[in-house]
Every structure is written in C-alpha cells, then in structure tokens.
Amino acid sequence: MTRQAREQFIATLAMLLTLALGGAFVGGLGGGLLVPIAAVLVMAYAKGRIVILDFLELRAQRGVLRSALLVWPAVLLSLALLRAVAVALIG
C-alpha cells in the first residue's frame, strides 16, 4: 500500500467514524422528531455511498452496477423516511 493510498484510507475511515458517531448522537438526542430522523438517514446514505465507492473500488467506474448500488440504499432510506413521516402523521 502506497503512502497516498494509506492516507486516503485513513481519511475515509475517519469520515465514516465521524458520520457514525454523529448519527448516533443526533439519533439519541432527536427524540423521534422528523428532522433528526431525516438527518440520520442522510448520514446513513453518505456512509453507504462512501463504502460503495471507496471500499468496493467503484469510484472511477461508470456503469449499471455502480448506479444500482447507489440507488439501492437511497430507496431503502426513502422508505424508512416515509415510514417515519407516516408514523408522525398518524400519531
């Protein structure tokens, strides 16, 4: 592993840990409100995107697989947000 690759790996890992701790902090203090739930879901998508692009080495590639792998967590997290909105409206 080259020095540049090691530095990029450490930076990516630090970003993932920051997003994970931020999501846990916001989720813990959110109290079930919609804005913190949406923030946690956005952070979850950012983490998934980093994993897909960097750790699966798809950042430089173009194609259907990359697009499908990026759409999949977006669909799941959109459904989770839809559920949270429905629960907030229904009560």
PyMOL Python script that loads the backbone (N, CA, C, O; Angstrom):
from pymol import cmd

cmd.read_pdbstr("""\
ATOM      1  N   MET A   1       0.850  -1.175   0.000  1.00  0.00           N
ATOM      2  CA  MET A   1       0.000   0.000   0.000  1.00  0.00           C
ATOM      3  C   MET A   1       0.897   1.239   0.000  1.00  0.00           C
ATOM      4  O   MET A   1       1.800   1.377   0.824  1.00  0.00           O
ATOM      5  N   THR A   2       0.625   2.109  -0.925  1.00  0.00           N
ATOM      6  CA  THR A   2       1.422   3.328  -1.022  1.00  0.00           C
ATOM      7  C   THR A   2       1.020   4.310   0.073  1.00  0.00           C
ATOM      8  O   THR A   2      -0.009   4.155   0.730  1.00  0.00           O
ATOM      9  N   ARG A   3       1.850   5.307   0.245  1.00  0.00           N
ATOM     10  CA  ARG A   3       1.576   6.309   1.267  1.00  0.00           C
ATOM     11  C   ARG A   3       0.281   7.062   0.966  1.00  0.00           C
ATOM     12  O   ARG A   3      -0.513   7.332   1.867  1.00  0.00           O
ATOM     13  N   GLN A   4       0.079   7.393  -0.291  1.00  0.00           N
ATOM     14  CA  GLN A   4      -1.136   8.115  -0.687  1.00  0.00           C
ATOM     15  C   GLN A   4      -2.378   7.263  -0.446  1.00  0.00           C
ATOM     16  O   GLN A   4      -3.388   7.767   0.045  1.00  0.00           O
ATOM     17  N   ALA A   5      -2.313   5.989  -0.786  1.00  0.00           N
ATOM     18  CA  ALA A   5      -3.455   5.093  -0.565  1.00  0.00           C
ATOM     19  C   ALA A   5      -3.735   4.939   0.926  1.00  0.00           C
ATOM     20  O   ALA A   5      -4.895   4.898   1.333  1.00  0.00           O
ATOM     21  N   ARG A   6      -2.689   4.853   1.743  1.00  0.00           N
ATOM     22  CA  ARG A   6      -2.868   4.738   3.186  1.00  0.00           C
ATOM     23  C   ARG A   6      -3.519   5.999   3.764  1.00  0.00           C
ATOM     24  O   ARG A   6      -4.411   5.917   4.607  1.00  0.00           O
ATOM     25  N   GLU A   7      -3.060   7.166   3.299  1.00  0.00           N
ATOM     26  CA  GLU A   7      -3.638   8.429   3.776  1.00  0.00           C
ATOM     27  C   GLU A   7      -5.102   8.549   3.361  1.00  0.00           C
ATOM     28  O   GLU A   7      -5.931   9.018   4.141  1.00  0.00           O
ATOM     29  N   GLN A   8      -5.421   8.130   2.142  1.00  0.00           N
ATOM     30  CA  GLN A   8      -6.809   8.176   1.677  1.00  0.00           C
ATOM     31  C   GLN A   8      -7.670   7.207   2.486  1.00  0.00           C
ATOM     32  O   GLN A   8      -8.808   7.525   2.830  1.00  0.00           O
ATOM     33  N   PHE A   9      -7.132   6.030   2.787  1.00  0.00           N
ATOM     34  CA  PHE A   9      -7.859   5.056   3.608  1.00  0.00           C
ATOM     35  C   PHE A   9      -8.136   5.611   5.000  1.00  0.00           C
ATOM     36  O   PHE A   9      -9.250   5.480   5.507  1.00  0.00           O
ATOM     37  N   ILE A  10      -7.147   6.222   5.616  1.00  0.00           N
ATOM     38  CA  ILE A  10      -7.319   6.783   6.963  1.00  0.00           C
ATOM     39  C   ILE A  10      -8.331   7.930   6.944  1.00  0.00           C
ATOM     40  O   ILE A  10      -9.140   8.056   7.864  1.00  0.00           O
ATOM     41  N   ALA A  11      -8.289   8.765   5.907  1.00  0.00           N
ATOM     42  CA  ALA A  11      -9.252   9.864   5.798  1.00  0.00           C
ATOM     43  C   ALA A  11     -10.670   9.338   5.614  1.00  0.00           C
ATOM     44  O   ALA A  11     -11.611   9.862   6.209  1.00  0.00           O
ATOM     45  N   THR A  12     -10.821   8.313   4.796  1.00  0.00           N
ATOM     46  CA  THR A  12     -12.141   7.722   4.575  1.00  0.00           C
ATOM     47  C   THR A  12     -12.660   7.073   5.845  1.00  0.00           C
ATOM     48  O   THR A  12     -13.835   7.213   6.185  1.00  0.00           O
ATOM     49  N   LEU A  13     -11.794   6.368   6.542  1.00  0.00           N
ATOM     50  CA  LEU A  13     -12.186   5.740   7.794  1.00  0.00           C
ATOM     51  C   LEU A  13     -12.580   6.780   8.839  1.00  0.00           C
ATOM     52  O   LEU A  13     -13.552   6.589   9.569  1.00  0.00           O
ATOM     53  N   ALA A  14     -11.834   7.872   8.913  1.00  0.00           N
ATOM     54  CA  ALA A  14     -12.167   8.944   9.846  1.00  0.00           C
ATOM     55  C   ALA A  14     -13.523   9.560   9.503  1.00  0.00           C
ATOM     56  O   ALA A  14     -14.300   9.890  10.400  1.00  0.00           O
ATOM     57  N   MET A  15     -13.807   9.716   8.213  1.00  0.00           N
ATOM     58  CA  MET A  15     -15.090  10.268   7.798  1.00  0.00           C
ATOM     59  C   MET A  15     -16.234   9.324   8.171  1.00  0.00           C
ATOM     60  O   MET A  15     -17.280   9.768   8.644  1.00  0.00           O
ATOM     61  N   LEU A  16     -16.031   8.029   7.957  1.00  0.00           N
ATOM     62  CA  LEU A  16     -17.054   7.047   8.326  1.00  0.00           C
ATOM     63  C   LEU A  16     -17.312   7.041   9.826  1.00  0.00           C
ATOM     64  O   LEU A  16     -18.463   6.990  10.259  1.00  0.00           O
ATOM     65  N   LEU A  17     -16.253   7.093  10.616  1.00  0.00           N
ATOM     66  CA  LEU A  17     -16.421   7.111  12.072  1.00  0.00           C
ATOM     67  C   LEU A  17     -17.110   8.390  12.540  1.00  0.00           C
ATOM     68  O   LEU A  17     -17.935   8.357  13.454  1.00  0.00           O
ATOM     69  N   THR A  18     -16.775   9.507  11.919  1.00  0.00           N
ATOM     70  CA  THR A  18     -17.428  10.774  12.268  1.00  0.00           C
ATOM     71  C   THR A  18     -18.918  10.732  11.935  1.00  0.00           C
ATOM     72  O   THR A  18     -19.746  11.173  12.732  1.00  0.00           O
ATOM     73  N   LEU A  19     -19.256  10.205  10.769  1.00  0.00           N
ATOM     74  CA  LEU A  19     -20.670  10.094  10.398  1.00  0.00           C
ATOM     75  C   LEU A  19     -21.409   9.121  11.326  1.00  0.00           C
ATOM     76  O   LEU A  19     -22.560   9.366  11.688  1.00  0.00           O
ATOM     77  N   ALA A  20     -20.756   8.026  11.710  1.00  0.00           N
ATOM     78  CA  ALA A  20     -21.395   7.063  12.605  1.00  0.00           C
ATOM     79  C   ALA A  20     -21.634   7.667  13.985  1.00  0.00           C
ATOM     80  O   ALA A  20     -22.716   7.511  14.552  1.00  0.00           O
ATOM     81  N   LEU A  21     -20.635   8.353  14.527  1.00  0.00           N
ATOM     82  CA  LEU A  21     -20.799   8.975  15.838  1.00  0.00           C
ATOM     83  C   LEU A  21     -21.809  10.122  15.781  1.00  0.00           C
ATOM     84  O   LEU A  21     -22.603  10.299  16.705  1.00  0.00           O
ATOM     85  N   GLY A  22     -21.778  10.897  14.701  1.00  0.00           N
ATOM     86  CA  GLY A  22     -22.758  11.979  14.533  1.00  0.00           C
ATOM     87  C   GLY A  22     -24.171  11.444  14.419  1.00  0.00           C
ATOM     88  O   GLY A  22     -25.099  12.010  14.997  1.00  0.00           O
ATOM     89  N   GLY A  23     -24.341  10.362  13.682  1.00  0.00           N
ATOM     90  CA  GLY A  23     -25.663   9.747  13.559  1.00  0.00           C
ATOM     91  C   GLY A  23     -26.162   9.216  14.883  1.00  0.00           C
ATOM     92  O   GLY A  23     -27.339   9.365  15.212  1.00  0.00           O
ATOM     93  N   ALA A  24     -25.272   8.594  15.651  1.00  0.00           N
ATOM     94  CA  ALA A  24     -25.663   8.089  16.967  1.00  0.00           C
ATOM     95  C   ALA A  24     -26.020   9.239  17.902  1.00  0.00           C
ATOM     96  O   ALA A  24     -26.977   9.140  18.670  1.00  0.00           O
ATOM     97  N   PHE A  25     -25.268  10.314  17.844  1.00  0.00           N
ATOM     98  CA  PHE A  25     -25.528  11.473  18.702  1.00  0.00           C
ATOM     99  C   PHE A  25     -26.855  12.136  18.352  1.00  0.00           C
ATOM    100  O   PHE A  25     -27.672  12.408  19.232  1.00  0.00           O
ATOM    101  N   VAL A  26     -27.065  12.393  17.073  1.00  0.00           N
ATOM    102  CA  VAL A  26     -28.312  13.037  16.629  1.00  0.00           C
ATOM    103  C   VAL A  26     -29.504  12.118  16.890  1.00  0.00           C
ATOM    104  O   VAL A  26     -30.555  12.573  17.342  1.00  0.00           O
ATOM    105  N   GLY A  27     -29.339  10.836  16.607  1.00  0.00           N
ATOM    106  CA  GLY A  27     -30.426   9.888  16.837  1.00  0.00           C
ATOM    107  C   GLY A  27     -30.769   9.746  18.305  1.00  0.00           C
ATOM    108  O   GLY A  27     -31.938   9.601  18.660  1.00  0.00           O
ATOM    109  N   GLY A  28     -29.763   9.785  19.158  1.00  0.00           N
ATOM    110  CA  GLY A  28     -30.002   9.660  20.591  1.00  0.00           C
ATOM    111  C   GLY A  28     -30.689  10.873  21.183  1.00  0.00           C
ATOM    112  O   GLY A  28     -31.495  10.743  22.104  1.00  0.00           O
ATOM    113  N   LEU A  29     -30.381  12.040  20.670  1.00  0.00           N
ATOM    114  CA  LEU A  29     -30.967  13.268  21.208  1.00  0.00           C
ATOM    115  C   LEU A  29     -32.189  13.746  20.425  1.00  0.00           C
ATOM    116  O   LEU A  29     -32.835  14.721  20.809  1.00  0.00           O
ATOM    117  N   GLY A  30     -32.503  13.058  19.328  1.00  0.00           N
ATOM    118  CA  GLY A  30     -33.581  13.509  18.449  1.00  0.00           C
ATOM    119  C   GLY A  30     -34.968  13.363  19.030  1.00  0.00           C
ATOM    120  O   GLY A  30     -35.845  14.179  18.745  1.00  0.00           O
ATOM    121  N   GLY A  31     -35.186  12.349  19.832  1.00  0.00           N
ATOM    122  CA  GLY A  31     -36.484  12.164  20.454  1.00  0.00           C
ATOM    123  C   GLY A  31     -37.596  11.798  19.491  1.00  0.00           C
ATOM    124  O   GLY A  31     -38.761  12.052  19.798  1.00  0.00           O
ATOM    125  N   GLY A  32     -37.297  11.217  18.351  1.00  0.00           N
ATOM    126  CA  GLY A  32     -38.336  10.788  17.428  1.00  0.00           C
ATOM    127  C   GLY A  32     -38.899  11.883  16.546  1.00  0.00           C
ATOM    128  O   GLY A  32     -39.908  11.665  15.875  1.00  0.00           O
ATOM    129  N   LEU A  33     -38.281  13.056  16.523  1.00  0.00           N
ATOM    130  CA  LEU A  33     -38.742  14.126  15.647  1.00  0.00           C
ATOM    131  C   LEU A  33     -38.298  13.858  14.216  1.00  0.00           C
ATOM    132  O   LEU A  33     -37.336  13.123  13.991  1.00  0.00           O
ATOM    133  N   LEU A  34     -38.987  14.445  13.255  1.00  0.00           N
ATOM    134  CA  LEU A  34     -38.716  14.146  11.853  1.00  0.00           C
ATOM    135  C   LEU A  34     -37.385  14.704  11.353  1.00  0.00           C
ATOM    136  O   LEU A  34     -36.702  14.041  10.572  1.00  0.00           O
ATOM    137  N   VAL A  35     -37.008  15.888  11.779  1.00  0.00           N
ATOM    138  CA  VAL A  35     -35.762  16.488  11.285  1.00  0.00           C
ATOM    139  C   VAL A  35     -34.545  15.673  11.713  1.00  0.00           C
ATOM    140  O   VAL A  35     -33.686  15.406  10.872  1.00  0.00           O
ATOM    141  N   PRO A  36     -34.426  15.265  12.978  1.00  0.00           N
ATOM    142  CA  PRO A  36     -33.282  14.416  13.327  1.00  0.00           C
ATOM    143  C   PRO A  36     -33.303  13.060  12.627  1.00  0.00           C
ATOM    144  O   PRO A  36     -32.251  12.529  12.272  1.00  0.00           O
ATOM    145  N   ILE A  37     -34.492  12.501  12.427  1.00  0.00           N
ATOM    146  CA  ILE A  37     -34.584  11.232  11.706  1.00  0.00           C
ATOM    147  C   ILE A  37     -34.095  11.414  10.272  1.00  0.00           C
ATOM    148  O   ILE A  37     -33.353  10.576   9.759  1.00  0.00           O
ATOM    149  N   ALA A  38     -34.501  12.493   9.628  1.00  0.00           N
ATOM    150  CA  ALA A  38     -34.045  12.767   8.260  1.00  0.00           C
ATOM    151  C   ALA A  38     -32.532  12.988   8.229  1.00  0.00           C
ATOM    152  O   ALA A  38     -31.859  12.540   7.301  1.00  0.00           O
ATOM    153  N   ALA A  39     -32.000  13.671   9.233  1.00  0.00           N
ATOM    154  CA  ALA A  39     -30.552  13.902   9.293  1.00  0.00           C
ATOM    155  C   ALA A  39     -29.787  12.585   9.441  1.00  0.00           C
ATOM    156  O   ALA A  39     -28.759  12.381   8.797  1.00  0.00           O
ATOM    157  N   VAL A  40     -30.293  11.702  10.288  1.00  0.00           N
ATOM    158  CA  VAL A  40     -29.643  10.397  10.474  1.00  0.00           C
ATOM    159  C   VAL A  40     -29.710   9.587   9.183  1.00  0.00           C
ATOM    160  O   VAL A  40     -28.747   8.903   8.837  1.00  0.00           O
ATOM    161  N   LEU A  41     -30.818   9.653   8.473  1.00  0.00           N
ATOM    162  CA  LEU A  41     -30.939   8.911   7.224  1.00  0.00           C
ATOM    163  C   LEU A  41     -30.011   9.472   6.149  1.00  0.00           C
ATOM    164  O   LEU A  41     -29.466   8.712   5.349  1.00  0.00           O
ATOM    165  N   VAL A  42     -29.826  10.776   6.120  1.00  0.00           N
ATOM    166  CA  VAL A  42     -28.885  11.379   5.168  1.00  0.00           C
ATOM    167  C   VAL A  42     -27.455  10.937   5.509  1.00  0.00           C
ATOM    168  O   VAL A  42     -26.668  10.629   4.614  1.00  0.00           O
ATOM    169  N   MET A  43     -27.125  10.907   6.800  1.00  0.00           N
ATOM    170  CA  MET A  43     -25.799  10.440   7.200  1.00  0.00           C
ATOM    171  C   MET A  43     -25.613   8.959   6.857  1.00  0.00           C
ATOM    172  O   MET A  43     -24.520   8.541   6.475  1.00  0.00           O
ATOM    173  N   ALA A  44     -26.667   8.180   6.992  1.00  0.00           N
ATOM    174  CA  ALA A  44     -26.591   6.762   6.637  1.00  0.00           C
ATOM    175  C   ALA A  44     -26.344   6.599   5.141  1.00  0.00           C
ATOM    176  O   ALA A  44     -25.572   5.732   4.733  1.00  0.00           O
ATOM    177  N   TYR A  45     -26.992   7.426   4.322  1.00  0.00           N
ATOM    178  CA  TYR A  45     -26.747   7.349   2.878  1.00  0.00           C
ATOM    179  C   TYR A  45     -25.309   7.749   2.556  1.00  0.00           C
ATOM    180  O   TYR A  45     -24.664   7.129   1.711  1.00  0.00           O
ATOM    181  N   ALA A  46     -24.811   8.776   3.222  1.00  0.00           N
ATOM    182  CA  ALA A  46     -23.428   9.205   2.984  1.00  0.00           C
ATOM    183  C   ALA A  46     -22.450   8.089   3.334  1.00  0.00           C
ATOM    184  O   ALA A  46     -21.484   7.862   2.605  1.00  0.00           O
ATOM    185  N   LYS A  47     -22.688   7.397   4.432  1.00  0.00           N
ATOM    186  CA  LYS A  47     -21.820   6.270   4.804  1.00  0.00           C
ATOM    187  C   LYS A  47     -21.904   5.159   3.762  1.00  0.00           C
ATOM    188  O   LYS A  47     -20.880   4.606   3.361  1.00  0.00           O
ATOM    189  N   GLY A  48     -23.103   4.834   3.329  1.00  0.00           N
ATOM    190  CA  GLY A  48     -23.262   3.799   2.312  1.00  0.00           C
ATOM    191  C   GLY A  48     -22.585   4.167   1.009  1.00  0.00           C
ATOM    192  O   GLY A  48     -21.981   3.317   0.354  1.00  0.00           O
ATOM    193  N   ARG A  49     -22.683   5.419   0.636  1.00  0.00           N
ATOM    194  CA  ARG A  49     -22.052   5.887  -0.600  1.00  0.00           C
ATOM    195  C   ARG A  49     -20.539   5.785  -0.512  1.00  0.00           C
ATOM    196  O   ARG A  49     -19.886   5.397  -1.480  1.00  0.00           O
ATOM    197  N   ILE A  50     -19.977   6.131   0.638  1.00  0.00           N
ATOM    198  CA  ILE A  50     -18.531   6.016   0.827  1.00  0.00           C
ATOM    199  C   ILE A  50     -18.093   4.563   0.721  1.00  0.00           C
ATOM    200  O   ILE A  50     -17.095   4.255   0.071  1.00  0.00           O
ATOM    201  N   VAL A  51     -18.833   3.681   1.353  1.00  0.00           N
ATOM    202  CA  VAL A  51     -18.480   2.259   1.305  1.00  0.00           C
ATOM    203  C   VAL A  51     -18.571   1.733  -0.123  1.00  0.00           C
ATOM    204  O   VAL A  51     -17.685   1.008  -0.576  1.00  0.00           O
ATOM    205  N   ILE A  52     -19.629   2.091  -0.827  1.00  0.00           N
ATOM    206  CA  ILE A  52     -19.813   1.601  -2.194  1.00  0.00           C
ATOM    207  C   ILE A  52     -18.716   2.130  -3.118  1.00  0.00           C
ATOM    208  O   ILE A  52     -18.143   1.370  -3.899  1.00  0.00           O
ATOM    209  N   LEU A  53     -18.428   3.409  -3.034  1.00  0.00           N
ATOM    210  CA  LEU A  53     -17.478   3.996  -3.972  1.00  0.00           C
ATOM    211  C   LEU A  53     -16.028   3.700  -3.619  1.00  0.00           C
ATOM    212  O   LEU A  53     -15.222   3.428  -4.509  1.00  0.00           O
ATOM    213  N   ASP A  54     -15.680   3.747  -2.333  1.00  0.00           N
ATOM    214  CA  ASP A  54     -14.279   3.597  -1.955  1.00  0.00           C
ATOM    215  C   ASP A  54     -13.887   2.160  -1.659  1.00  0.00           C
ATOM    216  O   ASP A  54     -12.911   1.659  -2.218  1.00  0.00           O
ATOM    217  N   PHE A  55     -14.624   1.497  -0.798  1.00  0.00           N
ATOM    218  CA  PHE A  55     -14.214   0.161  -0.382  1.00  0.00           C
ATOM    219  C   PHE A  55     -14.552  -0.908  -1.421  1.00  0.00           C
ATOM    220  O   PHE A  55     -13.900  -1.952  -1.461  1.00  0.00           O
ATOM    221  N   LEU A  56     -15.550  -0.670  -2.252  1.00  0.00           N
ATOM    222  CA  LEU A  56     -15.825  -1.586  -3.351  1.00  0.00           C
ATOM    223  C   LEU A  56     -15.095  -1.156  -4.629  1.00  0.00           C
ATOM    224  O   LEU A  56     -15.219  -1.789  -5.678  1.00  0.00           O
ATOM    225  N   GLU A  57     -14.327  -0.058  -4.512  1.00  0.00           N
ATOM    226  CA  GLU A  57     -13.497   0.465  -5.604  1.00  0.00           C
ATOM    227  C   GLU A  57     -14.304   0.747  -6.868  1.00  0.00           C
ATOM    228  O   GLU A  57     -13.904   0.372  -7.970  1.00  0.00           O
ATOM    229  N   LEU A  58     -15.437   1.410  -6.693  1.00  0.00           N
ATOM    230  CA  LEU A  58     -16.278   1.765  -7.830  1.00  0.00           C
ATOM    231  C   LEU A  58     -16.254   3.263  -8.138  1.00  0.00           C
ATOM    232  O   LEU A  58     -17.023   3.732  -8.976  1.00  0.00           O
ATOM    233  N   ARG A  59     -15.380   4.015  -7.469  1.00  0.00           N
ATOM    234  CA  ARG A  59     -15.353   5.460  -7.668  1.00  0.00           C
ATOM    235  C   ARG A  59     -14.988   5.840  -9.106  1.00  0.00           C
ATOM    236  O   ARG A  59     -15.578   6.766  -9.662  1.00  0.00           O
ATOM    237  N   ALA A  60     -14.041   5.153  -9.705  1.00  0.00           N
ATOM    238  CA  ALA A  60     -13.579   5.506 -11.049  1.00  0.00           C
ATOM    239  C   ALA A  60     -14.386   4.828 -12.151  1.00  0.00           C
ATOM    240  O   ALA A  60     -14.199   5.129 -13.330  1.00  0.00           O
ATOM    241  N   GLN A  61     -15.270   3.928 -11.783  1.00  0.00           N
ATOM    242  CA  GLN A  61     -16.022   3.185 -12.800  1.00  0.00           C
ATOM    243  C   GLN A  61     -17.376   3.832 -13.065  1.00  0.00           C
ATOM    244  O   GLN A  61     -17.944   4.508 -12.207  1.00  0.00           O
ATOM    245  N   ARG A  62     -17.869   3.610 -14.259  1.00  0.00           N
ATOM    246  CA  ARG A  62     -19.206   4.040 -14.641  1.00  0.00           C
ATOM    247  C   ARG A  62     -19.948   2.792 -15.084  1.00  0.00           C
ATOM    248  O   ARG A  62     -19.349   1.864 -15.628  1.00  0.00           O
ATOM    249  N   GLY A  63     -21.232   2.771 -14.852  1.00  0.00           N
ATOM    250  CA  GLY A  63     -21.985   1.635 -15.336  1.00  0.00           C
ATOM    251  C   GLY A  63     -23.230   1.369 -14.515  1.00  0.00           C
ATOM    252  O   GLY A  63     -23.555   2.098 -13.578  1.00  0.00           O
ATOM    253  N   VAL A  64     -23.910   0.312 -14.891  1.00  0.00           N
ATOM    254  CA  VAL A  64     -25.183  -0.043 -14.290  1.00  0.00           C
ATOM    255  C   VAL A  64     -25.001  -0.521 -12.857  1.00  0.00           C
ATOM    256  O   VAL A  64     -25.804  -0.180 -11.989  1.00  0.00           O
ATOM    257  N   LEU A  65     -23.960  -1.304 -12.595  1.00  0.00           N
ATOM    258  CA  LEU A  65     -23.740  -1.830 -11.248  1.00  0.00           C
ATOM    259  C   LEU A  65     -23.530  -0.712 -10.244  1.00  0.00           C
ATOM    260  O   LEU A  65     -24.107  -0.736  -9.157  1.00  0.00           O
ATOM    261  N   ARG A  66     -22.712   0.262 -10.598  1.00  0.00           N
ATOM    262  CA  ARG A  66     -22.464   1.392  -9.699  1.00  0.00           C
ATOM    263  C   ARG A  66     -23.753   2.161  -9.428  1.00  0.00           C
ATOM    264  O   ARG A  66     -24.046   2.510  -8.284  1.00  0.00           O
ATOM    265  N   SER A  67     -24.512   2.420 -10.474  1.00  0.00           N
ATOM    266  CA  SER A  67     -25.772   3.146 -10.314  1.00  0.00           C
ATOM    267  C   SER A  67     -26.762   2.364  -9.457  1.00  0.00           C
ATOM    268  O   SER A  67     -27.423   2.928  -8.585  1.00  0.00           O
ATOM    269  N   ALA A  68     -26.856   1.068  -9.711  1.00  0.00           N
ATOM    270  CA  ALA A  68     -27.784   0.234  -8.940  1.00  0.00           C
ATOM    271  C   ALA A  68     -27.384   0.180  -7.474  1.00  0.00           C
ATOM    272  O   ALA A  68     -28.243   0.217  -6.593  1.00  0.00           O
ATOM    273  N   LEU A  69     -26.088   0.092  -7.208  1.00  0.00           N
ATOM    274  CA  LEU A  69     -25.626   0.038  -5.825  1.00  0.00           C
ATOM    275  C   LEU A  69     -25.830   1.365  -5.097  1.00  0.00           C
ATOM    276  O   LEU A  69     -25.973   1.377  -3.875  1.00  0.00           O
ATOM    277  N   LEU A  70     -25.845   2.467  -5.816  1.00  0.00           N
ATOM    278  CA  LEU A  70     -26.112   3.766  -5.188  1.00  0.00           C
ATOM    279  C   LEU A  70     -27.609   4.025  -5.012  1.00  0.00           C
ATOM    280  O   LEU A  70     -28.014   4.719  -4.080  1.00  0.00           O
ATOM    281  N   VAL A  71     -28.420   3.476  -5.895  1.00  0.00           N
ATOM    282  CA  VAL A  71     -29.876   3.674  -5.803  1.00  0.00           C
ATOM    283  C   VAL A  71     -30.470   2.808  -4.695  1.00  0.00           C
ATOM    284  O   VAL A  71     -31.417   3.224  -4.027  1.00  0.00           O
ATOM    285  N   TRP A  72     -29.925   1.615  -4.494  1.00  0.00           N
ATOM    286  CA  TRP A  72     -30.485   0.680  -3.515  1.00  0.00           C
ATOM    287  C   TRP A  72     -30.591   1.288  -2.112  1.00  0.00           C
ATOM    288  O   TRP A  72     -31.682   1.252  -1.543  1.00  0.00           O
ATOM    289  N   PRO A  73     -29.526   1.846  -1.517  1.00  0.00           N
ATOM    290  CA  PRO A  73     -29.692   2.438  -0.187  1.00  0.00           C
ATOM    291  C   PRO A  73     -30.592   3.669  -0.203  1.00  0.00           C
ATOM    292  O   PRO A  73     -31.270   3.953   0.785  1.00  0.00           O
ATOM    293  N   ALA A  74     -30.604   4.403  -1.317  1.00  0.00           N
ATOM    294  CA  ALA A  74     -31.485   5.570  -1.407  1.00  0.00           C
ATOM    295  C   ALA A  74     -32.946   5.148  -1.333  1.00  0.00           C
ATOM    296  O   ALA A  74     -33.751   5.806  -0.674  1.00  0.00           O
ATOM    297  N   VAL A  75     -33.288   4.065  -2.000  1.00  0.00           N
ATOM    298  CA  VAL A  75     -34.669   3.564  -1.966  1.00  0.00           C
ATOM    299  C   VAL A  75     -35.026   3.093  -0.554  1.00  0.00           C
ATOM    300  O   VAL A  75     -36.090   3.428  -0.032  1.00  0.00           O
ATOM    301  N   LEU A  76     -34.138   2.322   0.055  1.00  0.00           N
ATOM    302  CA  LEU A  76     -34.420   1.820   1.407  1.00  0.00           C
ATOM    303  C   LEU A  76     -34.542   2.949   2.420  1.00  0.00           C
ATOM    304  O   LEU A  76     -35.431   2.929   3.272  1.00  0.00           O
ATOM    305  N   LEU A  77     -33.654   3.931   2.331  1.00  0.00           N
ATOM    306  CA  LEU A  77     -33.714   5.049   3.277  1.00  0.00           C
ATOM    307  C   LEU A  77     -34.920   5.951   3.002  1.00  0.00           C
ATOM    308  O   LEU A  77     -35.461   6.552   3.930  1.00  0.00           O
ATOM    309  N   SER A  78     -35.343   6.051   1.756  1.00  0.00           N
ATOM    310  CA  SER A  78     -36.564   6.803   1.440  1.00  0.00           C
ATOM    311  C   SER A  78     -37.789   6.111   2.035  1.00  0.00           C
ATOM    312  O   SER A  78     -38.698   6.770   2.539  1.00  0.00           O
ATOM    313  N   LEU A  79     -37.804   4.793   1.975  1.00  0.00           N
ATOM    314  CA  LEU A  79     -38.902   4.053   2.603  1.00  0.00           C
ATOM    315  C   LEU A  79     -38.894   4.230   4.119  1.00  0.00           C
ATOM    316  O   LEU A  79     -39.953   4.332   4.738  1.00  0.00           O
ATOM    317  N   ALA A  80     -37.720   4.267   4.713  1.00  0.00           N
ATOM    318  CA  ALA A  80     -37.624   4.495   6.154  1.00  0.00           C
ATOM    319  C   ALA A  80     -38.132   5.891   6.520  1.00  0.00           C
ATOM    320  O   ALA A  80     -38.814   6.063   7.530  1.00  0.00           O
ATOM    321  N   LEU A  81     -37.797   6.886   5.694  1.00  0.00           N
ATOM    322  CA  LEU A  81     -38.298   8.244   5.945  1.00  0.00           C
ATOM    323  C   LEU A  81     -39.799   8.310   5.751  1.00  0.00           C
ATOM    324  O   LEU A  81     -40.493   8.975   6.520  1.00  0.00           O
ATOM    325  N   LEU A  82     -40.311   7.635   4.740  1.00  0.00           N
ATOM    326  CA  LEU A  82     -41.754   7.591   4.510  1.00  0.00           C
ATOM    327  C   LEU A  82     -42.475   6.971   5.700  1.00  0.00           C
ATOM    328  O   LEU A  82     -43.536   7.444   6.106  1.00  0.00           O
ATOM    329  N   ARG A  83     -41.894   5.910   6.255  1.00  0.00           N
ATOM    330  CA  ARG A  83     -42.471   5.292   7.440  1.00  0.00           C
ATOM    331  C   ARG A  83     -42.475   6.264   8.623  1.00  0.00           C
ATOM    332  O   ARG A  83     -43.468   6.352   9.346  1.00  0.00           O
ATOM    333  N   ALA A  84     -41.378   6.992   8.825  1.00  0.00           N
ATOM    334  CA  ALA A  84     -41.297   7.943   9.929  1.00  0.00           C
ATOM    335  C   ALA A  84     -42.326   9.060   9.773  1.00  0.00           C
ATOM    336  O   ALA A  84     -42.942   9.488  10.749  1.00  0.00           O
ATOM    337  N   VAL A  85     -42.508   9.526   8.539  1.00  0.00           N
ATOM    338  CA  VAL A  85     -43.499  10.581   8.286  1.00  0.00           C
ATOM    339  C   VAL A  85     -44.902  10.030   8.539  1.00  0.00           C
ATOM    340  O   VAL A  85     -45.733  10.716   9.134  1.00  0.00           O
ATOM    341  N   ALA A  86     -45.176   8.803   8.096  1.00  0.00           N
ATOM    342  CA  ALA A  86     -46.497   8.204   8.311  1.00  0.00           C
ATOM    343  C   ALA A  86     -46.770   8.025   9.801  1.00  0.00           C
ATOM    344  O   ALA A  86     -47.881   8.298  10.256  1.00  0.00           O
ATOM    345  N   VAL A  87     -45.800   7.583  10.551  1.00  0.00           N
ATOM    346  CA  VAL A  87     -45.989   7.409  11.994  1.00  0.00           C
ATOM    347  C   VAL A  87     -46.219   8.772  12.665  1.00  0.00           C
ATOM    348  O   VAL A  87     -47.034   8.883  13.581  1.00  0.00           O
ATOM    349  N   ALA A  88     -45.505   9.801  12.209  1.00  0.00           N
ATOM    350  CA  ALA A  88     -45.695  11.131  12.801  1.00  0.00           C
ATOM    351  C   ALA A  88     -47.071  11.694  12.480  1.00  0.00           C
ATOM    352  O   ALA A  88     -47.679  12.356  13.322  1.00  0.00           O
ATOM    353  N   LEU A  89     -47.567  11.441  11.283  1.00  0.00           N
ATOM    354  CA  LEU A  89     -48.881  11.963  10.902  1.00  0.00           C
ATOM    355  C   LEU A  89     -50.022  11.175  11.544  1.00  0.00           C
ATOM    356  O   LEU A  89     -51.017  11.754  11.979  1.00  0.00           O
ATOM    357  N   ILE A  90     -49.870   9.858  11.598  1.00  0.00           N
ATOM    358  CA  ILE A  90     -50.929   9.022  12.169  1.00  0.00           C
ATOM    359  C   ILE A  90     -50.948   9.138  13.682  1.00  0.00           C
ATOM    360  O   ILE A  90     -52.001   9.162  14.319  1.00  0.00           O
ATOM    361  N   GLY A  91     -49.758   9.210  14.228  1.00  0.00           N
ATOM    362  CA  GLY A  91     -49.690   9.509  15.620  1.00  0.00           C
ATOM    363  C   GLY A  91     -49.323   8.479  16.572  1.00  0.00           C
ATOM    364  O   GLY A  91     -49.265   8.741  17.773  1.00  0.00           O
TER     365      GLY A  91
END
""", "prot")
cmd.dss("prot")
cmd.show_as("cartoon", "prot")
cmd.util.cbc("prot")
cmd.orient("prot")
